[in-house]
């Protein structure tokens, strides 16, 4: 398996860090090597958030990504900021509910997911990140669906258990 | 052995300190290590320990000093400007021969600086930011797992030498997540055991004992000189015992990097890119920064053209690298500072430029 270098970016509050962590958890459960590196700073809801996840079969030296194999953008400014950071031939997932101008480069594959609209259709716009996570896993097979299901159950447990069913549906909405 | 779990650096560091036996924590919030006091405030109580949020770093270091006088293992963490404020306490503890495990999750400086990763406290840590003839062993681990192991081992190391130990992590290691295996928790030491293992500990006179005195004040110069000489014997022992490093691909290396911590991971990936471009690069990764692993430099091949100190500071480690190289190879510097972190490709370009200049 090649090393996957995934960059996820969007507004603070869109659950960018959460889906990045979930991806990392599932990768570990798949017995892969993985690193998760979040941006950190004086950031708040509405600001910017991004994280990079490296998944590999062999030990990972650098958690920092200069050329991503896959970019996931949940808002328009993130695409403008990170499009150049994708390796030629890489894949870009865009949340087309908020990203109206798509990928400019011709050497990238764009996958548009109406994550925001689909989440609203399911009754909770906040689940757009989980809709996107489902689409990402199904198209790219970075981690097994089986283990991601377990991670979902772990993340939405205890006080958040009432959110599990809705997020499970959101996770599966993109086939 | 517990099983693999995904943990954020800072939380793993705190857990490593608890499992290593630390039962007291004193701190004051500062980014990028705030998850540590948060974790300690939640977890220490559960193992019979105590967490105190001090009113400042100066208070925290002196509370920690006081706490350690009781013979309990103390963990102290902060980030660069906060660690700067604690230097007086470190010097006092070294002089009074008080064990302490200190973690600096470094950020960009000088001054209040910024909150992104840096390594510019290298000189302060390895040379000692406080006054007087003292040394503190300093480690610069490169992964969450290595940091966890070093913190865990530092608890017994500090006790054995009766000396503080400093671990230099940085914002990147503190904030990132990696799967790790946590070490087994050590048993909580009882007061009776402390009385036997640490006769210097201040646990009350018990009516009959002679007074136990712990101090750093020695007004008689001959007394102080004797004390310093005695401590120096301990430092010589450390210089023998503690140097630790890892070396990669030194054989036939055209260029040898010297790099520690987060930066060494970036360099490690840059080495692969350089190899693809036909440039043989090796690396010495110091794990102990004081004592510096000078012996590692004897492994460098005579064919090597250049040694590069790659760091997140402007040549602070290069002084030690030059000292260890001792004139055998040209030493160059590759750095970013102020919270800027280079990408592997940037390291590749800068290395090629350095090689070009010396051609």
Interface residues (C-beta under 8 A of the other chain):
Chain A: X21 X24 X25 X28 X33 X34 X35 X36 X37 X38 X40 X41 X42 X61 X62 X63 X64 X65 X66 X67
Chain B: X4 X5 X6 X31 X32 X115 X116 X171 X172 X175 X176 X177 X178 X179 X265 X266 X268 X269 X272 X341 X343 X344 X345 X346
